[in-house]
Amino acid sequence: MVTASAAPTTVGCGRGVLEGAFTLLDVLGRAENGLGLTELARDTGLPKATVHRLAGQLINVGAAQRINQRYYVGPTIARLGQCWQPDPQLRLAAYEPVRALATQAHTAAAVYVLHEGRAHLVTAAVCPGQSWLPPTDLSADAVPRTAVARVLLATTEARVEAATPPDQRRKLRSDLRDWRRFVTDDQKATEGIRWVAAPVWQPDGRCAAAVTALVVAPTLPSGLKDLVVCAAQKIGQQLR
């Protein structure tokens, strides 16, 4: 919930209008079942009349929508959100190595970053003949159970603290003895799919992302771990 103190004080003009609109959209973005006008005013800390006016303006441009007196995020915001890239430079650096990994491993490959407790897809590729792609993101519930997200959680303490409780963090690090090279999963997060992931290191020693290969098989193909580690190293070199 956005408190009243965080609301703009000059909603009537200029920057205040923009801040008020984004405050409203931020609240709507967290309300899966939508909100009524009174609820919107309460959660944004804005006057009810202001919320009504801003909501109407947002509806006119498709940024919000109203269904049965409840307000929701609109199609324009949904479309713009799909254009968001977690790290454009990383996407460029990973483009060729990920496609080479998918071709060499005869499977799907991808790069993810951790953002607000979720693993977000940066880029992905599949080998010729396959038609499925890795998930666009992994929820906070699934994150600790997938190899790709466990690499991300294990490599940066701040991210670990933000995404997992202390007891889970300790278990995570104790389980990932080889996380600096690669991690495999046990199929609990995505049944039937095995993940192999390796960290992508920046020149300053921080983890930039995790590269992964996904296999629909009970066992991992021979040499897959080495291919994933090699792809991670190539991406890291591109970031220098």
C-alpha positions in Angstrom: 0.0 0.0 0.0 1.2 3.5 -0.8 0.8 5.7 2.2 -0.6 9.2 2.1 2.8 10.8 2.8 4.1 9.3 -0.4 1.4 10.9 -2.5 2.2 14.0 -4.6 1.1 17.3 -3.1 0.6 19.1 -6.4 -1.5 16.7 -8.4 -3.3 19.5 -10.1 -0.5 20.4 -12.5 2.7 19.5 -14.2 4.9 16.8 -12.5 2.3 16.2 -9.8 -0.2 14.9 -12.4 2.4 12.4 -13.7 3.3 11.3 -10.2 -0.3 10.9 -9.3 -1.0 8.8 -12.4 2.0 6.5 -11.7 1.0 6.2 -8.1 -2.4 5.1 -9.2 -1.0 2.6 -11.8 1.5 1.2 -9.2 -1.4 0.4 -6.8 -3.5 -1.1 -9.6 -0.6 -3.2 -10.7 -0.5 -4.9 -7.3 -4.3 -5.5 -7.3 -5.0 -8.6 -9.3 -8.8 -8.4 -8.7 -9.0 -4.6 -9.3 -10.0 -1.9 -7.0 -13.1 0.3 -6.5 -12.8 4.1 -6.4 -12.9 4.3 -2.6 -10.2 1.6 -2.3 -8.0 3.4 -4.9 -8.3 6.6 -2.9 -7.4 4.8 0.3 -4.4 2.9 -1.1 -2.9 5.8 -3.0 -3.5 8.4 -0.4 -5.0 10.7 -3.0 -8.3 12.6 -2.7 -11.2 10.6 -4.2 -12.1 13.3 -6.7 -8.5 13.3 -7.9 -8.4 9.5 -8.2 -11.7 9.7 -10.3 -10.2 12.3 -12.6 -6.9 10.6 -13.0 -8.5 7.2 -13.6 -10.7 8.7 -16.3 -7.7 10.1 -18.1 -5.8 6.8 -17.8 -8.8 5.0 -19.2 -8.9 7.4 -22.2 -5.4 6.4 -23.2 -5.7 2.7 -22.5 -3.5 2.8 -19.4 -6.3 1.7 -17.2 -9.7 0.0 -17.6 -12.9 -0.1 -15.6 -15.1 -3.2 -15.4 -18.2 -3.3 -13.2 -17.1 -0.2 -11.3 -13.6 -1.7 -10.5 -10.4 -0.4 -12.0 -7.6 -2.5 -13.5 -4.3 -1.9 -15.4 -5.1 -1.3 -19.1 -3.9 -2.9 -22.3 -1.4 0.0 -23.1 0.5 -0.6 -19.9 0.5 -4.4 -20.4 1.9 -3.9 -23.9 4.6 -1.4 -22.7 5.5 -3.8 -19.9 6.3 -6.5 -22.4 8.9 -4.2 -23.9 10.8 -3.9 -20.7 14.3 -5.4 -20.7 16.0 -6.1 -17.4 19.5 -5.4 -18.9 19.8 -4.4 -22.6 23.6 -4.6 -22.5 23.5 -8.1 -21.0 20.9 -9.2 -23.6 23.3 -8.0 -26.4 26.2 -9.8 -24.8 24.3 -13.1 -24.3 22.5 -13.2 -27.7 25.1 -15.3 -29.7 26.4 -17.5 -26.8 22.9 -18.5 -25.8 22.0 -19.5 -29.4 25.3 -21.4 -29.7 24.5 -23.2 -26.5 21.0 -24.2 -27.7 22.4 -25.5 -30.9 25.4 -27.4 -29.4 23.3 -28.9 -26.6 20.2 -29.7 -28.8 17.9 -28.1 -26.3 16.6 -24.8 -25.0 18.9 -22.2 -23.4 18.3 -18.9 -21.7 19.7 -16.2 -19.5 18.0 -14.8 -16.4 18.5 -12.0 -13.9 17.0 -11.7 -10.5 14.7 -8.6 -10.0 12.4 -8.0 -7.0 12.5 -11.7 -6.0 11.6 -13.0 -9.4 13.9 -14.5 -12.1 13.3 -12.6 -15.3 14.2 -13.8 -18.8 16.8 -11.7 -20.6 17.1 -13.8 -23.8 16.4 -17.4 -24.9 16.9 -19.7 -27.8 16.0 -23.3 -28.9 17.7 -25.7 -31.3 16.1 -26.3 -34.7 13.2 -28.6 -34.5 12.0 -27.5 -31.0 9.0 -25.2 -30.6 9.0 -24.5 -26.8 10.8 -21.7 -25.0 11.8 -21.3 -21.3 9.4 -19.4 -19.1 9.5 -15.6 -19.2 9.9 -15.4 -15.5 9.9 -17.5 -12.3 7.7 -16.5 -9.4 9.1 -15.9 -5.9 7.7 -19.3 -4.8 9.5 -21.2 -7.6 12.7 -19.2 -7.5 14.5 -21.1 -4.6 13.8 -24.5 -6.3 15.2 -23.9 -9.8 18.9 -24.2 -10.6 19.0 -20.9 -12.5 17.5 -18.9 -9.7 19.5 -20.7 -7.0 22.6 -19.6 -8.8 21.4 -16.0 -8.6 20.4 -16.2 -5.0 23.7 -17.8 -4.0 26.0 -15.3 -5.7 24.8 -12.0 -4.2 24.1 -11.7 -0.5 21.8 -8.7 -0.9 19.6 -10.6 -3.3 19.6 -13.6 -1.0 18.5 -11.4 1.9 15.7 -9.8 -0.1 14.3 -13.0 -1.5 14.7 -15.7 1.1 14.4 -16.0 4.9 17.6 -16.7 6.9 17.1 -20.4 7.4 16.5 -20.9 3.7 19.6 -18.9 2.8 21.8 -21.0 5.0 20.5 -24.2 3.4 20.8 -22.7 0.0 24.5 -22.0 0.4 25.2 -25.4 2.0 23.5 -27.2 -0.9 25.3 -25.2 -3.6 28.9 -26.3 -3.1 29.7 -25.9 -6.8 27.6 -22.8 -7.4 30.6 -20.8 -8.7 30.7 -23.2 -11.7 27.3 -24.7 -12.1 24.1 -25.9 -10.4 21.6 -28.6 -11.3 18.0 -29.0 -10.1 15.9 -31.9 -8.9 12.8 -31.3 -11.1 10.7 -30.1 -8.2 10.1 -26.6 -9.6 9.3 -27.6 -13.1 8.2 -31.2 -13.3 9.8 -33.2 -16.1 12.4 -30.5 -16.9 15.9 -30.5 -15.7 17.9 -27.3 -15.5 21.6 -26.8 -15.5 22.8 -23.2 -14.7 26.0 -21.3 -14.3 26.7 -17.8 -13.1 27.9 -15.0 -15.5 30.6 -13.0 -13.8 31.2 -9.3 -14.3 34.8 -8.0 -14.4 34.4 -6.7 -10.9 33.5 -10.1 -9.5 29.8 -9.6 -9.2 27.3 -12.0 -10.7 25.5 -10.4 -13.7 23.1 -13.2 -14.5 22.7 -17.0 -14.8 22.8 -18.9 -18.1 20.9 -22.1 -18.2 20.1 -25.1 -20.4 16.7 -26.9 -20.0 16.3 -30.6 -20.8 13.2 -32.7 -21.0 14.8 -35.9 -19.9 15.3 -38.0 -16.7 19.0 -37.6 -16.9 21.4 -34.9 -18.1 23.2 -35.4 -21.4 27.0 -35.9 -21.2 28.9 -32.7 -21.5 26.0 -30.4 -20.9 27.5 -28.9 -17.8 30.7 -27.9 -19.6 28.7 -26.3 -22.4 26.7 -24.2 -20.0 29.8 -23.1 -18.1 31.5 -22.2 -21.4 28.5 -20.1 -22.5 28.6 -18.3 -19.2 32.3 -17.5 -19.6 31.7 -16.2 -23.2 28.9 -13.9 -22.0 31.2 -12.7 -19.2 33.9 -11.9 -21.7 31.5 -9.9 -23.8 30.7 -7.7 -20.7 34.3 -6.6 -20.3 
